């Protein structure tokens, strides 16, 4: 290990001298060994100095801790770090004093780097506005660095310590734009990422301490690939999305301090497996291409469940991604084989043209499943089945699920009561992802049982009235108490077809008083021009008010009999 001691030369400087002595009278030769002034190094053997070498041979190896601490010293501290021929990213971790900030500037392969981050940094990089090629001053805000007169220059030794060099003193020029003290000093560990895409083997890490009492320590980790993670394409919103790309990040770190000396004994990189707030994130494993270097936030979705918000290449926030509603029209991708609770949020539109009835066709296929729909704060669970008619949970709970499917499959009965179910939601990509929260309690009762062979493998119909432009979200929930599989189709809001009829009466007696206009909902794929058996019928085109119970004579001289549920239970010729 290098030590700093006073020696005496028999010439004006180390370069032109022939020997080093331990006393001013030059009677006692200094011990054999290497002597350096910070710029050159010469070996002395038997009181004779051998040819000089340039001080790059004094570079501290990557992976070693270097630094300086002295309550009475300020100045410029120049260092070279040997980073070898390997390619990748060099991550530099550093700390500065509790009360005194310092400046740092890294130079590698003709480029300079002066930005840093730290754990929990939810803002811009430290030094974002620093002038390129100038040091960024960071650390404690107790003291503010300002330009100094000429001060000594110190240079690194191979053991990571510094000695005063014979270089001319120089001022420490502090540009106020380069002072960024948001992270604080002391235990805060700062992170720099230097891309190393060439075989250049040395890197300059220079510190500038304008305030007396400087303290800094750092470790340049040897080059290697950054930690990988997978995520969606870069987005401008937090909508959930599937994984399509590989990305990379640099973990931040903590430091272990010696309780006696206060010096860092180790820098400890964080072990997070996904980017966290304060991490740099990149497109490549060398750190050459930052994700979103702009000030406008962009997002990457992780695991189709969590977003990371990125500004100026740093993760500034994380949260649960959002599942925007899907368009209301068409067939929706059903889950297969898993017990659970399934949510579909549909956008039924929010303009004056987006009114009418939303018709849902639900096919439980075979294994029993329950369904309910929520719109505008109201739950709907009434269905009509082709060939059977009215199906609705007989529970007193208006938010109960109506259970349809195979009446001979009793797999659901052990789930009577309140149980926890895994929650899933249909994503904008029409694929299923975890809902938030990822589990919830749901209740199933024997009164919910509306299973029947005629409800299997058919499109059981629901009518959800949407008389107003807003709200626009229709939420469909399917509860699978058993390993599930079902199909569902939704029609966007539209005005129901109409027919002319008498008012309701007590029997099917013919009449010619067809002064009323009523409306009905058709089964999937059927284009009947008058209500047919098991159709829903309404007083209005939006499906808000079911027709009252009774007989209605239509202008084709047929009658329909309507149940108290607003469903046609009989048709025929009037008498």
C-alpha positions as CSV (number, residue, x, y, z in Angstrom):
1,X,0.0,0.0,0.0
2,X,1.3,3.5,-0.9
3,X,2.1,5.9,2.0
4,X,2.6,9.6,1.8
5,X,5.9,10.6,3.5
6,X,8.5,13.4,3.1
7,X,11.5,12.4,1.1
8,X,14.4,14.4,-0.4
9,X,15.7,14.4,-4.0
10,X,19.2,15.2,-5.2
11,X,17.7,17.1,-8.1
12,X,15.0,19.7,-8.8
13,X,12.3,17.1,-9.3
14,X,11.7,13.4,-9.4
15,X,12.1,13.2,-13.2
16,X,15.7,14.7,-13.2
17,X,16.9,13.3,-9.9
18,X,19.1,10.2,-9.6
19,X,18.3,9.1,-6.0
20,X,15.8,9.6,-3.2
21,X,17.0,10.2,0.4
22,X,15.3,9.9,3.8
23,X,17.0,12.9,5.3
24,X,17.6,16.5,4.2
25,X,21.3,16.2,4.4
26,X,21.0,13.2,2.0
27,X,23.2,11.0,4.1
28,X,20.6,8.2,4.3
29,X,19.2,6.6,1.1
30,X,15.5,6.0,1.1
31,X,14.5,2.4,1.1
32,X,14.3,0.5,-2.2
33,X,10.8,0.8,-3.8
34,X,8.6,2.9,-6.0
35,X,8.3,6.7,-5.6
36,X,5.7,8.8,-7.3
37,X,4.8,12.5,-7.5
38,X,1.4,11.6,-8.9
39,X,2.5,12.2,-12.5
40,X,5.4,9.7,-12.9
41,X,6.6,6.8,-10.8
42,X,10.3,5.6,-10.5
43,X,11.7,2.6,-8.8
44,X,14.8,3.0,-6.5
45,X,17.2,0.1,-6.2
46,X,20.4,0.4,-4.1
47,X,20.0,4.2,-4.0
48,X,19.7,4.5,-7.7
49,X,16.4,5.7,-9.4
50,X,15.5,3.6,-12.4
51,X,13.8,5.1,-15.6
52,X,10.5,6.8,-15.0
53,X,7.1,5.4,-16.0
54,X,4.0,7.4,-16.6
55,X,1.5,7.4,-13.8
56,X,-1.2,5.5,-15.7
57,X,0.6,2.5,-14.3
58,X,-0.7,3.8,-10.9
59,X,-4.4,3.2,-12.0
60,X,-6.5,1.6,-9.3
61,X,-8.0,-1.7,-10.5
62,X,-11.8,-1.8,-11.1
63,X,-13.6,-3.4,-8.3
64,X,-11.4,-1.7,-5.6
65,X,-12.6,1.1,-3.4
66,X,-10.8,4.4,-3.8
67,X,-11.2,7.8,-2.1
68,X,-9.9,10.5,0.1
69,X,-10.8,11.9,3.5
70,X,-9.0,14.7,5.3
71,X,-10.6,17.5,7.4
72,X,-8.0,20.0,6.4
73,X,-7.7,19.4,2.6
74,X,-9.4,20.6,-0.5
75,X,-8.4,20.6,-4.1
76,X,-8.5,18.5,-7.3
77,X,-8.3,14.8,-7.2
78,X,-7.3,13.0,-10.4
79,X,-7.6,9.2,-10.8
80,X,-7.4,6.6,-13.4
81,X,-9.2,3.3,-13.0
82,X,-8.2,0.2,-14.9
83,X,-11.3,-1.3,-16.5
84,X,-9.6,-3.9,-18.7
85,X,-10.6,-5.0,-22.2
86,X,-14.0,-6.5,-21.5
87,X,-17.1,-4.8,-22.8
88,X,-20.3,-3.9,-21.0
89,X,-21.2,-1.2,-18.5
90,X,-19.0,0.2,-15.8
91,X,-21.2,1.0,-12.8
92,X,-19.6,3.5,-10.3
93,X,-21.0,3.7,-6.8
94,X,-19.9,6.6,-4.6
95,X,-20.5,8.4,-1.4
96,X,-19.6,11.9,-0.3
97,X,-19.3,13.6,3.2
98,X,-22.1,14.2,5.6
99,X,-21.9,18.0,5.3
100,X,-19.6,18.8,2.3
101,X,-20.5,18.2,-1.3
102,X,-17.9,17.3,-4.0
103,X,-17.8,17.4,-7.8
104,X,-17.3,14.4,-10.1
105,X,-16.5,14.1,-13.8
106,X,-15.9,10.8,-15.5
107,X,-14.0,10.6,-18.8
108,X,-13.8,7.5,-21.0
109,X,-12.9,7.1,-24.6
110,X,-13.2,10.8,-25.3
111,X,-16.6,11.2,-23.7
112,X,-17.5,12.8,-20.4
113,X,-20.2,11.7,-17.9
114,X,-21.5,13.8,-15.0
115,X,-25.0,12.5,-14.1
116,X,-25.9,10.2,-11.2
117,X,-28.9,8.7,-9.5
118,X,-29.6,7.1,-6.1
119,X,-32.2,4.9,-4.3
120,X,-35.7,6.4,-4.4
121,X,-34.8,9.2,-6.8
122,X,-38.2,10.1,-8.2
123,X,-37.0,13.1,-10.1
124,X,-34.4,13.9,-12.8
125,X,-30.8,12.6,-12.7
126,X,-28.5,14.4,-10.4
127,X,-26.6,16.8,-12.7
128,X,-29.2,16.8,-15.5
129,X,-28.6,20.5,-16.2
130,X,-24.8,20.3,-15.7
131,X,-22.7,21.7,-18.5
132,X,-21.3,18.8,-20.5
133,X,-17.6,18.2,-19.8
134,X,-17.8,19.9,-16.4
135,X,-18.1,18.2,-13.0
136,X,-21.4,17.9,-11.2
137,X,-21.4,18.9,-7.5
138,X,-23.5,16.5,-5.4
139,X,-24.1,15.6,-1.8
140,X,-25.0,17.6,1.3
141,X,-26.7,21.0,1.0
142,X,-25.3,22.2,4.3
143,X,-22.5,23.9,2.5
144,X,-22.6,25.3,-1.0
145,X,-19.5,24.9,-3.2
146,X,-18.1,28.0,-4.9
147,X,-15.0,28.7,-7.0
148,X,-11.7,28.7,-5.2
149,X,-8.3,30.1,-5.8
150,X,-5.5,27.7,-6.8
151,X,-5.4,24.5,-4.7
152,X,-3.2,21.4,-4.7
153,X,-3.7,18.6,-7.2
154,X,-3.8,15.0,-5.9
155,X,-3.4,11.8,-7.9
156,X,-4.5,8.3,-7.3
157,X,-2.2,5.4,-6.3
158,X,-2.8,1.7,-7.1
159,X,-4.2,1.1,-3.6
160,X,-7.0,3.7,-4.1
161,X,-5.3,6.4,-2.0
162,X,-4.2,9.8,-3.2
163,X,-1.0,11.8,-2.8
164,X,-0.2,15.4,-3.6
165,X,1.4,15.6,-7.0
166,X,3.9,18.0,-8.4
167,X,1.4,19.3,-10.9
168,X,0.7,23.1,-10.7
169,X,-2.0,24.1,-8.3
170,X,-5.2,24.9,-10.0
171,X,-8.5,26.6,-9.1
172,X,-11.7,24.6,-8.6
173,X,-14.2,26.4,-10.8
174,X,-17.7,25.9,-9.7
175,X,-20.5,26.5,-12.2
176,X,-23.7,27.1,-10.2
177,X,-25.7,25.3,-12.9
178,X,-23.6,22.2,-12.0
179,X,-24.6,22.1,-8.3
180,X,-27.4,19.6,-7.6
181,X,-27.6,18.6,-3.9
182,X,-31.0,16.8,-3.9
183,X,-29.7,13.4,-2.8
184,X,-27.9,14.6,0.3
185,X,-24.6,13.3,1.7
186,X,-23.5,10.7,4.2
187,X,-25.0,7.2,3.7
188,X,-26.6,8.0,0.3
189,X,-25.0,5.9,-2.4
190,X,-24.9,7.4,-5.9
191,X,-24.9,5.5,-9.1
192,X,-23.2,6.3,-12.4
193,X,-23.4,4.1,-15.5
194,X,-20.6,4.4,-18.1
195,X,-21.1,2.4,-21.3
196,X,-18.0,0.6,-22.4
197,X,-18.2,-0.5,-26.0
198,X,-14.5,-0.4,-26.8
199,X,-11.4,-2.1,-25.5
200,X,-10.0,1.1,-24.0
201,X,-8.7,-0.1,-20.6
202,X,-8.5,3.1,-18.4
203,X,-11.2,5.5,-17.2
204,X,-10.6,8.8,-15.5
205,X,-12.7,9.5,-12.4
206,X,-11.9,13.0,-11.2
207,X,-13.2,14.6,-8.1
208,X,-13.2,18.3,-7.2
209,X,-13.3,19.4,-3.6
210,X,-13.6,23.2,-3.3
211,X,-14.5,23.1,0.4
212,X,-11.9,22.2,3.0
213,X,-12.6,18.9,4.7
214,X,-13.4,16.9,1.6
215,X,-14.5,13.2,1.8
216,X,-15.4,10.9,-1.0
217,X,-15.2,7.2,-1.8
218,X,-16.2,5.3,-4.9
219,X,-15.9,1.9,-6.5
220,X,-15.9,1.3,-10.3
221,X,-17.3,-2.2,-10.8
222,X,-15.6,-4.0,-13.6
223,X,-17.4,-3.9,-17.0
224,X,-20.2,-6.4,-17.6
225,X,-23.7,-6.7,-18.9
226,X,-26.4,-4.9,-17.0
227,X,-29.2,-6.7,-15.3
228,X,-32.0,-7.7,-17.8
229,X,-35.8,-7.4,-17.4
230,X,-38.7,-7.9,-19.8
231,X,-41.5,-5.5,-20.5
232,X,-44.0,-4.2,-23.0
233,X,-43.1,-1.8,-25.8
234,X,-42.5,1.8,-24.5
235,X,-45.9,3.4,-24.1
236,X,-47.4,6.8,-23.5
237,X,-49.9,5.5,-21.0
238,X,-50.3,3.0,-18.2
239,X,-52.6,0.6,-20.0
240,X,-51.7,-3.0,-19.3
241,X,-49.7,-4.6,-22.1
242,X,-48.0,-7.9,-22.7
243,X,-44.2,-8.5,-22.7
244,X,-42.5,-8.0,-26.0
245,X,-39.0,-6.6,-25.4
246,X,-35.9,-7.2,-23.4
247,X,-34.5,-4.2,-21.5
248,X,-31.7,-3.6,-18.9
249,X,-31.3,-1.7,-15.7
250,X,-28.6,-0.7,-13.2
251,X,-29.3,-1.5,-9.6
252,X,-28.6,1.2,-7.0
253,X,-26.6,0.3,-3.9
254,X,-26.0,0.7,-0.2
255,X,-22.7,1.0,1.6
256,X,-21.2,-0.7,4.7
257,X,-19.2,1.7,6.8
258,X,-16.5,0.9,9.3
259,X,-17.8,2.1,12.7
260,X,-14.4,3.2,13.8
261,X,-13.0,5.0,10.8
262,X,-16.3,6.0,9.1
263,X,-14.9,4.7,5.8
264,X,-16.7,2.5,3.4
265,X,-15.8,-1.2,3.6
266,X,-18.1,-2.3,0.8
267,X,-20.6,-1.1,-1.7
268,X,-23.5,-3.5,-1.9
269,X,-25.6,-3.5,-5.1
270,X,-29.4,-3.9,-4.6
271,X,-30.8,-7.3,-5.3
272,X,-34.1,-6.2,-7.0
273,X,-34.9,-8.3,-10.0
274,X,-37.1,-5.6,-11.7
275,X,-36.4,-1.9,-12.0
276,X,-37.3,0.3,-9.0
277,X,-37.7,4.0,-8.5
278,X,-34.3,5.6,-9.0
279,X,-32.9,3.0,-11.3
280,X,-31.4,3.8,-14.7
281,X,-33.0,1.8,-17.5
282,X,-31.6,1.0,-20.9
283,X,-32.4,-0.6,-24.3
284,X,-29.0,-2.3,-24.3
285,X,-26.8,-4.2,-21.7
286,X,-23.9,-1.6,-22.0
287,X,-26.0,1.3,-20.9
288,X,-25.4,3.2,-24.1
289,X,-29.1,3.7,-25.0
290,X,-31.3,5.1,-22.2
291,X,-35.1,4.4,-22.4
292,X,-36.8,7.7,-22.8
293,X,-34.1,10.3,-22.3
294,X,-36.8,13.0,-22.7
295,X,-38.7,15.0,-20.0
296,X,-42.1,13.6,-21.2
297,X,-43.0,10.6,-19.1
298,X,-43.2,7.2,-20.9
299,X,-44.1,3.8,-19.5
300,X,-43.1,0.2,-19.8
301,X,-45.5,-2.5,-18.5
302,X,-44.0,-5.4,-16.5
303,X,-45.7,-8.8,-16.3
304,X,-48.9,-7.2,-17.7
305,X,-49.6,-5.9,-14.2
306,X,-47.2,-3.1,-13.2
307,X,-46.0,0.0,-14.9
308,X,-42.7,1.8,-14.5
309,X,-42.7,5.5,-15.4
310,X,-39.5,6.7,-17.0
311,X,-38.2,10.3,-17.3
312,X,-34.7,11.1,-18.5
313,X,-33.8,7.5,-18.4
314,X,-34.7,7.0,-14.8
315,X,-37.6,5.1,-13.2
316,X,-39.5,7.8,-11.3
317,X,-42.6,5.9,-10.2
318,X,-44.3,2.5,-10.4
319,X,-47.8,1.3,-10.0
320,X,-50.5,-1.1,-11.1
321,X,-51.2,-0.8,-14.8
322,X,-54.7,0.0,-15.9
323,X,-57.0,-2.1,-18.1
324,X,-58.9,0.3,-20.3
325,X,-62.3,-1.0,-21.3
326,X,-62.5,-3.1,-24.5
327,X,-64.8,-2.1,-27.3
328,X,-68.2,-3.4,-26.7
329,X,-68.8,-5.3,-29.9
330,X,-67.9,-8.8,-30.8
331,X,-66.8,-12.1,-29.2
332,X,-64.6,-11.9,-26.2
333,X,-61.8,-14.3,-25.4
334,X,-63.0,-16.7,-22.7
335,X,-60.7,-18.2,-20.1
336,X,-60.2,-22.0,-20.1
337,X,-59.9,-24.5,-17.3
338,X,-59.3,-22.3,-14.2
339,X,-61.6,-21.7,-11.3
340,X,-61.9,-18.0,-10.4
341,X,-63.6,-14.6,-10.8
342,X,-63.4,-13.0,-14.2
343,X,-64.0,-9.3,-15.1
344,X,-64.7,-7.8,-18.5
345,X,-64.9,-4.0,-18.6
346,X,-66.4,-2.7,-21.8
347,X,-66.6,0.8,-23.3
348,X,-70.1,1.2,-24.4
349,X,-69.5,4.8,-25.7
350,X,-70.1,8.2,-24.2
351,X,-71.8,10.2,-26.9
352,X,-75.4,11.0,-27.6
353,X,-75.3,8.2,-30.2
354,X,-74.2,5.6,-27.7
355,X,-77.6,5.0,-26.1
356,X,-80.0,2.1,-26.3
357,X,-79.8,-1.5,-25.0
358,X,-76.6,-3.4,-24.5
359,X,-77.3,-7.0,-25.3
360,X,-75.1,-9.7,-23.8
361,X,-75.2,-13.4,-25.0
362,X,-73.7,-15.8,-22.4
363,X,-73.0,-19.4,-23.0
364,X,-71.7,-21.4,-20.0
365,X,-71.1,-24.3,-22.4
366,X,-71.4,-27.1,-19.7
367,X,-69.6,-26.6,-16.4
368,X,-71.8,-24.3,-14.3
369,X,-70.8,-20.6,-14.2
370,X,-72.4,-17.6,-12.6
371,X,-72.9,-14.2,-14.2
372,X,-73.9,-10.7,-13.2
373,X,-73.5,-7.3,-14.9
374,X,-73.0,-3.9,-13.3
375,X,-73.9,-0.6,-15.1
376,X,-74.3,2.8,-13.6
377,X,-74.3,1.4,-10.0
378,X,-77.0,-1.2,-10.7
379,X,-76.5,-5.0,-10.9
380,X,-78.3,-7.1,-13.5
381,X,-78.6,-10.9,-13.3
382,X,-81.8,-11.7,-15.3
383,X,-81.4,-13.8,-18.5
384,X,-83.7,-15.4,-21.0
385,X,-82.8,-18.8,-22.5
386,X,-84.0,-19.9,-25.9
387,X,-86.4,-22.8,-25.4
388,X,-86.7,-22.1,-21.7
389,X,-87.1,-18.4,-20.9
390,X,-86.7,-16.6,-17.6
391,X,-83.5,-17.4,-15.6
392,X,-82.5,-15.3,-12.5
393,X,-81.0,-16.0,-9.1
394,X,-83.7,-16.2,-6.5
395,X,-81.4,-14.8,-3.8
396,X,-82.5,-11.7,-2.0
397,X,-79.1,-10.2,-2.9
398,X,-79.5,-7.9,-5.9
399,X,-75.8,-8.4,-6.8
400,X,-76.1,-12.2,-6.8
401,X,-74.7,-14.3,-9.6
402,X,-77.1,-16.3,-11.7
403,X,-75.7,-19.8,-12.1
404,X,-76.2,-21.5,-15.5
405,X,-74.9,-24.7,-17.0
406,X,-75.2,-28.5,-16.6
407,X,-77.7,-29.4,-13.9
408,X,-76.1,-32.7,-13.3
409,X,-72.7,-31.2,-12.6
410,X,-72.6,-30.5,-8.8
411,X,-69.0,-29.3,-8.7
412,X,-70.2,-25.9,-7.5
413,X,-72.0,-27.2,-4.4
414,X,-68.9,-27.4,-2.2
415,X,-68.4,-23.7,-3.0
416,X,-71.8,-22.6,-1.5
417,X,-71.0,-19.7,0.9
418,X,-68.3,-17.0,0.7
419,X,-64.9,-18.1,-0.7
420,X,-61.8,-16.4,-1.9
421,X,-61.2,-16.5,-5.7
422,X,-58.3,-15.5,-7.9
423,X,-59.3,-12.4,-9.9
424,X,-58.6,-12.0,-13.6
425,X,-59.4,-9.3,-16.0
426,X,-59.6,-9.2,-19.8
427,X,-56.8,-7.0,-21.1
428,X,-57.0,-4.6,-24.1
429,X,-55.2,-7.3,-26.1
430,X,-58.2,-9.6,-25.4
431,X,-56.0,-11.8,-23.2
432,X,-56.5,-12.5,-19.5
433,X,-54.3,-11.0,-16.9
434,X,-54.3,-10.6,-13.1
435,X,-56.8,-8.1,-11.7
436,X,-56.1,-5.7,-8.9
437,X,-56.4,-6.9,-6.2
438,X,-55.5,-10.4,-7.4
439,X,-57.9,-12.1,-5.1
440,X,-61.3,-11.4,-3.6
441,X,-64.2,-12.9,-1.6
442,X,-67.4,-13.8,-3.5
443,X,-70.6,-15.5,-2.3
444,X,-72.6,-18.2,-4.0
445,X,-75.9,-19.6,-2.6
446,X,-78.2,-22.4,-3.5
447,X,-80.8,-19.8,-4.6
448,X,-78.4,-18.7,-7.4
449,X,-78.8,-22.1,-9.0
450,X,-80.5,-21.8,-12.4
451,X,-78.7,-24.6,-14.1
452,X,-80.7,-26.4,-16.8
453,X,-79.8,-28.6,-19.8
454,X,-81.4,-26.0,-22.0
455,X,-79.0,-23.3,-20.7
456,X,-76.0,-25.3,-22.0
457,X,-74.3,-24.5,-25.3
458,X,-76.8,-21.7,-26.1
459,X,-76.6,-17.9,-26.0
460,X,-78.5,-16.9,-23.0
461,X,-79.6,-13.3,-23.4
462,X,-79.3,-10.3,-21.0
463,X,-80.5,-6.8,-21.7
464,X,-78.7,-3.9,-20.0
465,X,-80.4,-0.5,-20.5
466,X,-78.2,2.4,-21.4
467,X,-80.6,5.4,-21.9
468,X,-77.8,8.0,-21.4
469,X,-74.5,8.8,-23.0
470,X,-72.7,8.3,-19.7
471,X,-71.4,6.4,-17.8
472,X,-69.8,4.4,-20.5
473,X,-68.4,1.4,-18.7
474,X,-70.3,-1.9,-18.6
475,X,-68.7,-4.4,-16.2
476,X,-69.4,-8.1,-16.7
477,X,-68.4,-10.5,-14.0
478,X,-68.4,-14.3,-14.3
479,X,-67.8,-16.5,-11.3
480,X,-66.4,-19.9,-12.0
481,X,-66.8,-22.0,-8.8
482,X,-65.4,-25.0,-10.9
483,X,-62.7,-25.2,-13.5
484,X,-64.4,-23.0,-16.0
485,X,-64.9,-22.4,-19.7
486,X,-67.5,-20.2,-21.4
487,X,-68.3,-17.9,-24.3
488,X,-69.6,-14.4,-24.3
489,X,-70.7,-11.9,-27.0
490,X,-71.7,-8.3,-26.5
491,X,-73.6,-6.0,-28.8
492,X,-73.0,-2.2,-28.5
493,X,-75.9,-0.1,-27.3
494,X,-78.6,0.3,-29.9
495,X,-82.3,1.1,-30.0
496,X,-84.4,-2.0,-29.8
497,X,-86.7,-2.9,-32.7
498,X,-90.3,-1.9,-32.3
499,X,-93.8,-3.3,-32.9
500,X,-97.3,-1.9,-32.7
501,X,-99.8,-3.4,-30.3
502,X,-102.7,-2.8,-28.1
503,X,-102.3,-2.0,-24.4
504,X,-102.0,-4.9,-22.1
505,X,-105.3,-6.9,-21.5
506,X,-106.5,-9.9,-19.6
507,X,-106.7,-12.4,-22.5
508,X,-106.0,-13.0,-26.2
509,X,-109.2,-11.5,-27.6
510,X,-108.6,-9.7,-30.9
511,X,-108.6,-6.0,-31.2
512,X,-107.8,-3.3,-33.8
513,X,-106.7,-0.7,-31.4
514,X,-102.9,-0.9,-32.3
515,X,-102.1,2.5,-30.9
516,X,-99.1,1.5,-28.8
517,X,-95.5,1.1,-29.8
518,X,-93.4,-1.3,-27.8
519,X,-89.9,-2.8,-28.2
520,X,-88.3,-6.2,-27.9
521,X,-84.9,-7.9,-27.8
522,X,-84.0,-10.7,-30.2
523,X,-82.0,-13.8,-29.6
524,X,-78.5,-14.1,-31.1
525,X,-78.7,-14.6,-34.9
526,X,-82.5,-14.3,-35.1
527,X,-84.0,-11.4,-37.0
528,X,-87.7,-11.7,-36.1
529,X,-89.9,-8.7,-36.9
530,X,-92.3,-9.3,-34.0
531,X,-91.6,-10.6,-30.5
532,X,-91.2,-14.3,-30.2
533,X,-91.3,-16.8,-27.4
534,X,-88.9,-15.9,-24.6
535,X,-88.0,-12.5,-26.0
536,X,-87.6,-9.6,-23.6
537,X,-90.2,-6.9,-24.3
538,X,-90.1,-3.2,-23.1
539,X,-92.0,0.0,-23.1
540,X,-89.0,1.9,-24.4
541,X,-86.4,1.6,-27.0
542,X,-83.5,1.5,-24.4
543,X,-84.8,-1.5,-22.5
544,X,-85.4,0.4,-19.2
545,X,-89.0,-0.5,-18.4
546,X,-90.2,-4.1,-19.0
547,X,-93.8,-4.5,-20.4
548,X,-96.3,-5.2,-17.6
549,X,-97.7,-8.7,-17.2
550,X,-100.7,-9.4,-19.6
551,X,-101.7,-10.1,-23.1
552,X,-100.8,-7.8,-26.0
553,X,-102.5,-8.0,-29.5
554,X,-100.1,-7.0,-32.2
555,X,-101.0,-5.5,-35.5
556,X,-100.3,-8.8,-37.3
557,X,-103.3,-10.2,-35.3
558,X,-101.0,-12.4,-33.2
559,X,-100.8,-12.1,-29.4
560,X,-98.0,-12.3,-26.9
561,X,-98.4,-13.1,-23.3
562,X,-95.9,-11.4,-21.1
563,X,-94.8,-12.6,-17.6
564,X,-94.1,-10.4,-14.6
565,X,-90.5,-10.5,-15.6
566,X,-91.1,-8.8,-19.0
567,X,-90.5,-12.0,-21.0
568,X,-92.8,-13.5,-23.6
569,X,-94.2,-16.8,-22.2
570,X,-96.7,-17.5,-25.0
571,X,-97.6,-16.5,-28.5
572,X,-100.4,-17.3,-31.0
573,X,-103.3,-16.0,-33.0
574,X,-105.7,-13.7,-31.3
575,X,-109.2,-15.1,-30.7
